[in-house]
Amino acid sequence: MYDYVIVGGGSAGCVLAARLSEDPDVEVCLVEAGPADTSPNIHVPAGAAKLFRTQLDWDYDSHQEPGCENRRIYLPRGRVLGGTSSINGMIYVRGNRLDYDSWRQPGWSYDELLPYFLRAEDNERGGSEFHGTGGPLAVSENRSRNPMSDAFIAAAIAAGHAANDDFNGPDQDGFGYYQLTQRDGMRCSSAAAYLAPVIGRPNLTIETGVQVHRVVIEGGRATGVTGWRADGEVMIRAAREVVLAAGAYNSPQLLMLSGIGPADLLTALGIPVVVDQPLVGQNLQDHPQFWLVYAHSRPVSLLVAGEQRYQQQFAEQHSGPLSSNGPEAGGFVRSRPELPAPDLQFVSLPVMFADGGLGFPSSHAISFGAYVLQPRSRGSVTLAGDDPTAKPRITHNYYADEADLRAATDGVRAALDIARQSALAPYTERPMSVPASESDTDIRDWLRRTTQTSYHAAGSCAMGLVTDSELRVLGADGLRVVDSSVMPRLISGNTNAPTIAIAEKAADLIRGVAPLPPAVAAAMSN
């Protein structure tokens, strides 16, 4: 018996486990399906791509995507302590102020959430109006600085875009290097940031290798979870609350397996209906992403990372190609000047992006492209069957809304304009993946053939639809969801930092602590 049982040891779950166990009188159990984060490829930043389709990856694919020529798109998710923060690109981006204000949920405006971003952050630049110091999450400069990343930024500026050295500062627009969730050149996942420093707390139990199958609900209240590990079935009881922090795919799946979801589907699968909630798993969102790829003869891509000199550089200085997060540089662009905020986010990768990230680069290359930041298309997560080990049925419905395809088309033209600039000429010798022309028809055909996920799934247990503004599941007591699935609308940027901030705030909601007032932000930045 524990006070709190947290399901999912990812970006949100690690935050909750650390914060809730700060009270020595509270017993906390964190349950993770995967193993501990001991693989060297987690902690050496450039090793992340080697983790795809391994035991540390849930290894999901979308169902056939109608807007992408019915392709199934690979959707990696971390199945390890740290979750996807243990395998992601480590970009630290909060999104735009307007994102949070548009949620229209009490307590979740940008000004109200900023103190939680600052509480989490330990920025090596020091404190400021927009940055905190002393928090668990290290935010650092890129230590790789590949020459192709320099060239990409220079080309973007030559193409007429502004320079920006802080995408989390007063303005989001412009191009530059991303700050990263790294400490001393090593990955700073949520497990490294939040769990590692408190691993010895006597009131914190961490169960790895336990896949939760359902939440136990008795008399309308969540009282624990059941699951499976190598030695058999597991029952873990919660005296106060069960918190699902399993991510935008697994949290709605677990709710449905527990009888909370659309009654017609649950009944058809033989799952007893606890709460008829047709919106569980709906409202799924992601940033559709395209990649232009150009091969060249310069031996500077991340293919050189394994050379002895670079291994020695990383061992001695924690810098160089092995410290690369992959998408080192990028920027934010408004496809139309009248827009209130950027609607495209660019990223540049100093290596060939092949086969959705699963292929091995065949030559030195540069890959760059953009996400559609405010997609109107909505998908869903549903059950494929009543077996808890069956993977969920995921459909993102990329480009179901014409506005998303129009924004992506504008993004392709902006990317091609950047590619034409002289700064990138040494690295754009041979087009490998580009549209046949700049006509709408050719660009759209190419987008439908090549679009990938940006790994930013959100919205499938949204506040106001599935949970209330305190993240309590509607219709069930003692049960909350705390992860990216609670975002009513996807934020304009990478989702890891916002998910951590959501969990920071959720910890206060669960503890009954008064929310940090906006004025606290200024004090935390000093």
C-alpha positions in Angstrom: 0.0 0.0 0.0 1.3 3.4 -1.0 -0.2 6.9 -0.8 0.4 7.6 -4.5 1.0 5.2 -7.4 2.4 6.8 -10.5 2.2 4.8 -13.7 5.0 5.7 -16.1 8.5 6.8 -15.3 8.9 9.3 -18.1 9.2 13.0 -18.4 6.2 13.7 -16.1 6.4 10.6 -13.9 9.9 11.2 -12.7 9.0 14.8 -11.7 6.0 13.6 -9.8 7.9 10.9 -8.0 10.6 13.3 -6.9 8.3 16.1 -5.8 5.6 14.0 -4.0 8.3 12.1 -2.1 9.7 15.3 -0.7 7.2 14.8 2.1 8.8 12.1 4.3 5.3 11.1 5.6 4.1 10.1 2.1 4.8 6.8 0.5 5.2 7.0 -3.3 5.5 4.2 -5.9 6.7 4.9 -9.4 5.9 2.1 -11.9 7.8 1.8 -15.2 7.3 -0.9 -17.8 10.8 -0.6 -19.1 14.2 -1.1 -17.3 16.5 1.4 -15.5 18.3 3.9 -17.7 21.7 2.2 -17.7 22.3 2.0 -21.4 25.3 4.2 -22.4 23.4 5.1 -25.6 21.0 7.0 -23.4 23.6 9.2 -21.8 25.9 9.8 -24.7 23.7 12.2 -26.7 24.6 11.0 -30.2 23.7 7.4 -29.2 20.0 8.1 -29.1 19.2 6.8 -32.7 20.6 3.4 -31.7 17.7 3.0 -29.2 15.0 2.9 -31.8 13.1 -0.4 -32.0 15.1 -1.8 -29.1 13.7 -3.0 -25.7 13.9 0.7 -24.6 11.3 1.7 -27.2 7.5 1.0 -27.2 8.1 0.7 -31.0 4.7 2.0 -32.1 3.5 2.7 -35.6 0.5 4.7 -36.6 -2.4 3.0 -38.4 -2.6 3.8 -42.1 -2.5 7.6 -42.5 -5.1 8.7 -45.1 -3.3 12.0 -45.8 0.1 10.4 -46.2 -0.7 7.8 -48.9 -2.0 5.4 -46.3 1.6 4.9 -45.0 2.1 3.6 -41.5 4.5 6.0 -39.7 7.0 4.9 -37.1 6.3 6.5 -33.6 9.1 5.8 -31.2 8.4 6.3 -27.4 10.8 5.7 -24.6 10.1 2.5 -22.6 12.7 3.1 -19.9 13.2 5.3 -16.8 13.1 8.8 -18.2 10.6 7.8 -20.9 11.0 9.6 -24.2 13.3 12.2 -22.5 15.8 9.3 -22.5 15.7 8.9 -26.3 14.7 12.3 -27.6 16.6 15.2 -29.3 17.0 17.1 -26.0 15.7 20.4 -27.4 14.6 22.8 -24.7 11.7 24.8 -26.0 8.6 26.0 -24.1 6.4 27.1 -27.0 4.6 30.4 -27.3 2.8 32.4 -24.7 -0.4 32.3 -26.8 -0.4 28.5 -26.7 -1.1 28.3 -23.0 -3.5 31.3 -23.0 -5.5 29.6 -25.7 -6.2 26.6 -23.5 -8.6 28.7 -21.4 -8.1 26.5 -18.4 -8.0 28.1 -15.0 -4.5 28.2 -13.6 -2.8 27.2 -16.9 -2.1 30.6 -18.6 1.5 31.3 -19.7 2.0 33.7 -16.8 0.7 31.1 -14.3 2.9 28.2 -15.8 6.1 30.2 -16.2 7.1 29.9 -12.5 7.0 26.1 -12.9 9.3 26.3 -15.9 11.7 28.3 -13.8 11.4 26.1 -10.8 12.5 23.1 -13.0 15.3 24.9 -14.8 19.0 25.2 -14.1 20.2 27.2 -17.1 23.9 27.5 -17.6 23.4 31.1 -18.9 22.2 32.1 -15.4 19.0 33.5 -14.2 16.9 36.1 -16.0 13.3 37.2 -16.5 12.9 34.1 -18.7 15.2 31.6 -17.1 15.7 29.9 -13.8 18.8 28.5 -12.0 19.1 25.8 -9.3 16.3 23.6 -10.6 16.8 19.9 -11.3 16.7 20.1 -15.1 20.0 21.3 -16.7 19.6 23.5 -19.7 22.8 24.0 -21.6 24.5 25.2 -24.8 25.1 22.9 -27.7 28.7 21.5 -27.4 28.8 20.0 -30.9 28.4 23.1 -33.2 28.7 21.2 -36.4 29.9 23.4 -39.3 26.7 22.4 -41.2 24.6 23.8 -38.3 26.6 27.1 -38.5 26.0 27.2 -42.3 22.2 26.5 -41.9 21.8 29.4 -39.5 23.8 31.7 -41.8 21.7 30.6 -44.8 18.5 31.3 -42.9 19.6 34.8 -42.0 20.8 35.4 -45.6 17.3 34.3 -46.7 15.9 37.2 -44.7 15.0 35.6 -41.4 16.1 37.1 -38.1 18.7 35.8 -35.8 17.6 34.5 -32.4 19.8 33.2 -29.6 17.0 32.4 -27.2 13.8 30.8 -28.4 12.4 30.9 -24.8 13.1 34.7 -24.4 10.9 37.6 -25.3 10.6 36.7 -29.0 10.2 33.2 -30.6 10.8 34.2 -34.2 14.2 33.7 -35.9 17.0 31.2 -36.2 19.9 30.0 -34.0 21.2 27.1 -31.9 18.8 25.3 -29.6 19.5 25.1 -25.9 19.5 21.5 -24.8 18.6 19.4 -21.7 22.2 18.4 -21.2 24.5 18.7 -18.2 28.3 18.7 -18.9 27.6 17.4 -22.5 25.6 14.4 -21.3 21.9 13.9 -21.6 19.8 15.3 -18.7 16.7 13.2 -19.0 13.9 13.6 -16.4 15.3 10.4 -14.7 18.8 12.0 -14.5 17.4 15.3 -13.4 14.7 14.3 -10.9 15.2 10.6 -9.9 18.9 10.1 -9.7 19.4 12.7 -6.9 16.7 11.1 -4.7 17.1 7.5 -5.5 17.8 6.6 -1.8 14.7 8.1 -0.3 13.1 5.5 1.9 9.6 6.6 1.0 10.1 6.3 -2.7 9.8 2.9 -4.4 10.7 2.5 -8.0 9.3 -0.6 -9.8 10.8 -1.2 -13.2 9.9 -4.0 -15.6 6.2 -3.8 -14.5 3.7 -3.2 -17.3 0.4 -1.9 -15.8 -2.6 -3.5 -17.4 -5.4 -1.5 -15.8 -6.4 0.8 -12.9 -8.5 -0.9 -10.2 -11.6 1.1 -9.6 -13.8 0.2 -6.7 -17.0 2.1 -5.8 -16.1 4.8 -8.4 -12.7 5.4 -6.9 -9.2 4.4 -8.1 -7.6 2.2 -5.5 -4.6 0.8 -7.2 -3.3 -0.8 -10.4 -2.7 -4.4 -11.6 0.0 -5.4 -14.0 2.6 -8.0 -14.9 6.3 -8.5 -14.5 8.6 -11.4 -15.1 7.6 -13.3 -11.9 3.8 -12.9 -12.4 0.9 -10.6 -11.7 1.3 -7.5 -9.6 -1.2 -5.6 -7.6 -0.1 -2.2 -6.2 -2.6 -0.3 -3.9 -2.9 3.5 -3.6 -4.5 5.0 -0.5 -4.8 8.5 -2.0 -4.4 8.6 -5.7 -3.4 6.8 -8.9 -1.7 9.1 -11.4 -1.3 8.1 -15.0 1.8 9.6 -16.5 2.1 7.1 -19.4 2.1 9.5 -22.3 -0.3 10.5 -25.1 -0.6 6.9 -26.4 -0.5 4.8 -23.2 -2.5 6.9 -20.8 -5.8 6.8 -22.9 -5.1 3.2 -23.6 -4.9 2.5 -19.8 -8.1 4.5 -19.1 -10.0 2.4 -21.7 -8.6 -0.9 -20.4 -9.8 0.2 -17.0 -13.4 0.8 -18.2 -13.2 4.6 -18.8 -13.8 5.4 -22.4 -16.5 5.1 -25.1 -19.1 2.6 -23.9 -19.8 1.2 -27.3 -16.2 0.2 -27.9 -15.6 -1.1 -24.4 -18.8 -3.2 -24.5 -17.8 -4.6 -27.9 -14.5 -5.7 -26.4 -16.0 -7.2 -23.3 -14.5 -4.6 -21.0 -16.9 -3.5 -18.2 -17.9 0.1 -18.5 -17.0 2.2 -15.4 -17.4 5.6 -17.0 -18.9 6.2 -20.5 -16.4 8.8 -21.7 -16.3 9.0 -25.5 -13.6 11.6 -25.6 -10.9 9.4 -24.1 -8.3 9.0 -26.8 -9.8 11.7 -29.0 -8.2 15.1 -29.8 -4.8 13.4 -30.6 -2.4 15.9 -32.1 1.1 15.9 -33.4 3.4 18.3 -35.5 3.7 16.8 -39.0 7.3 17.2 -40.1 9.1 17.1 -43.5 12.9 16.7 -44.2 14.8 18.0 -47.2 18.0 15.8 -47.5 21.1 16.8 -49.5 24.2 14.6 -49.8 27.7 16.1 -50.2 31.4 15.1 -50.1 32.5 17.0 -47.0 33.5 14.5 -44.2 31.8 16.5 -41.4 28.5 14.8 -40.7 27.7 12.8 -37.7 29.0 9.7 -39.5 32.4 10.7 -38.2 31.3 10.6 -34.6 32.8 7.1 -34.0 36.3 8.1 -35.1 39.0 7.7 -32.4 39.8 11.4 -32.2 36.1 12.3 -31.5 35.7 9.5 -29.0 38.7 10.9 -27.2 37.3 14.4 -27.4 34.1 13.3 -25.8 35.9 11.3 -23.1 38.1 14.3 -22.2 35.8 17.3 -22.8 32.3 15.9 -23.3 32.1 17.9 -26.6 32.3 17.3 -30.3 30.1 15.0 -32.5 29.2 12.5 -29.8 27.7 15.4 -27.7 25.4 16.3 -30.6 21.7 16.1 -29.9 21.1 15.7 -33.7 18.8 18.7 -34.5 21.3 21.2 -33.3 20.0 24.4 -35.0 16.7 25.7 -36.2 14.2 28.5 -36.0 10.6 29.8 -35.9 8.8 31.3 -38.9 5.5 32.8 -39.7 4.3 31.6 -43.0 2.1 34.7 -43.3 3.0 38.1 -41.8 -0.4 38.6 -40.3 -0.2 35.6 -38.0 0.0 36.3 -34.3 2.8 33.8 -33.7 5.1 31.5 -35.7 3.4 28.5 -37.3 6.5 26.7 -38.5 9.5 25.4 -36.6 12.6 24.5 -38.5 15.3 22.0 -37.4 18.6 21.1 -39.1 20.3 17.8 -38.6 24.0 17.3 -39.6 23.5 13.8 -40.9 21.2 12.0 -43.4 17.7 11.4 -42.1 16.8 8.1 -43.7 13.7 5.9 -43.6 12.0 7.8 -40.8 15.1 7.7 -38.7 15.4 3.9 -39.0 17.8 3.8 -42.0 21.5 4.1 -41.9 23.0 7.1 -43.7 24.6 6.2 -47.0 26.8 9.2 -47.2 27.6 12.5 -45.6 24.5 14.8 -45.8 22.5 17.5 -44.2 18.8 17.2 -43.4 16.5 20.1 -42.6 12.8 20.9 -42.6 10.0 22.1 -40.5 7.0 21.2 -38.3 3.5 22.6 -38.7 3.2 24.1 -35.2 -0.6 24.7 -34.9 -2.1 21.7 -36.6 -5.9 21.6 -37.0 -6.0 17.9 -37.8 -7.1 15.6 -35.0 -6.5 11.9 -34.6 -7.3 9.3 -32.0 -5.9 6.5 -29.8 -8.2 3.5 -29.5 -7.9 -0.1 -28.4 -7.0 -2.8 -30.8 -8.4 -5.5 -28.4 -8.9 -6.3 -24.8 -5.4 -7.7 -24.3 -3.5 -5.1 -22.3 -0.2 -6.1 -24.1 -1.7 -5.3 -27.5 -0.4 -2.1 -29.0 -3.0 0.7 -29.2 -4.4 1.7 -32.6 -3.1 5.2 -33.3 -4.2 7.4 -36.2 -2.9 11.0 -36.3 -4.8 12.0 -39.4 -1.9 14.2 -40.7 -3.2 16.7 -43.2 -6.8 15.9 -42.7 -7.3 19.6 -42.5 -6.3 21.5 -45.6 -4.8 24.3 -43.5 -2.1 22.0 -42.2 -1.1 21.0 -45.8 -1.0 24.6 -46.8 1.2 25.6 -43.9 3.6 22.7 -44.7 3.7 23.7 -48.3 4.7 27.2 -47.3 7.4 25.6 -45.1 8.8 23.6 -47.9 9.2 26.8 -50.0 10.9 28.5 -47.2 13.3 25.6 -46.7 14.1 25.5 -50.4 14.9 29.2 -50.3 17.3 28.6 -47.4 18.9 25.7 -49.3 19.7 28.1 -52.2 21.8 30.4 -50.1 25.5 30.4 -50.7 26.3 29.5 -47.1 24.8 26.0 -47.7 26.3 25.5 -51.1 29.1 23.2 -49.9 26.5 20.9 -48.3 23.7 20.8 -50.9 25.7 19.1 -53.8 23.2 16.3 -54.4 19.5 16.5 -53.6 18.4 13.2 -52.1 14.9 14.0 -51.0 13.3 17.2 -52.4 10.1 17.9 -54.3 10.2 17.6 -58.1 9.4 21.3 -58.4 8.0 24.2 -56.4 4.5 23.8 -57.8 1.8 23.1 -55.2 1.1 19.8 -56.8 4.7 18.5 -56.6 5.2 19.8 -53.1 2.0 18.3 -51.8 2.7 15.0 -53.5 6.2 14.9 -51.9 4.8 15.9 -48.5 2.3 13.0 -48.6 5.0 10.6 -49.5 7.6 11.7 -47.0 6.0 13.4 -43.9 7.1 12.0 -40.6 6.1 12.5 -37.0 7.9 15.1 -34.9 7.5 12.8 -31.9 5.2 15.4 -30.2 2.0 13.5 -29.5 -0.4 15.3 -27.2 -4.1 16.0 -26.4 -5.6 12.6 -26.0 -6.8 13.1 -22.4 -7.3 16.8 -22.7 -8.2 19.2 -19.9 -11.9 20.2 -20.3 -12.7 17.0 -22.1 -11.3 14.0 -20.2 -9.9 15.8 -17.1 -10.7 18.9 -15.2 -8.3 21.8 -14.8 -6.7 20.0 -11.8 -6.1 17.0 -14.1 -8.6 14.8 -12.2 -10.3 12.3 -14.5 -14.0 13.2 -14.9 -16.3 10.6 -13.4 -13.6 8.8 -11.3 -12.3 9.7 -7.9 -8.7 9.4 -6.9 -7.4 9.3 -10.5 -5.5 11.9 -12.5 -3.6 12.1 -15.7 -0.4 14.1 -15.8 1.5 14.1 -19.1 1.3 15.7 -22.6 -2.0 14.1 -23.2 -3.7 16.7 -21.0 -2.8 19.6 -23.3 -6.1 20.8 -24.9 -4.1 22.2 -27.8 -0.5 21.3 -28.8 2.1 23.9 -28.0 4.2 25.6 -30.6 7.4 23.7 -30.1 9.0 20.6 -28.6 6.9 19.0 -25.9 9.4 17.8 -23.3 9.9 21.0 -21.3 6.2 21.8 -21.2 5.4 18.3 -20.0 7.9 18.7 -17.2 6.4 22.0 -16.2 2.9 20.5 -16.3 4.2 17.8 -13.9 5.8 20.4 -11.6 2.4 22.2 -11.3 0.5 18.9 -11.0 2.7 18.0 -8.0 1.5 21.1 -6.2 -2.1 20.4 -7.2 -1.9 16.9 -5.8 -0.2 18.0 -2.6 -2.8 20.8 -2.1 -0.1 23.4 -2.2 -1.1 26.9 -3.3 0.0 27.5 -6.9 3.2 29.5 -7.5 2.0 33.1 -8.2 3.4 34.8 -11.4 5.4 37.2 -9.2 7.4 34.2 -8.0 8.9 33.9 -11.5 11.0 37.0 -11.0 12.4 35.8 -7.7 13.2 32.3 -9.2 15.2 33.8 -12.0 17.7 35.5 -9.6 
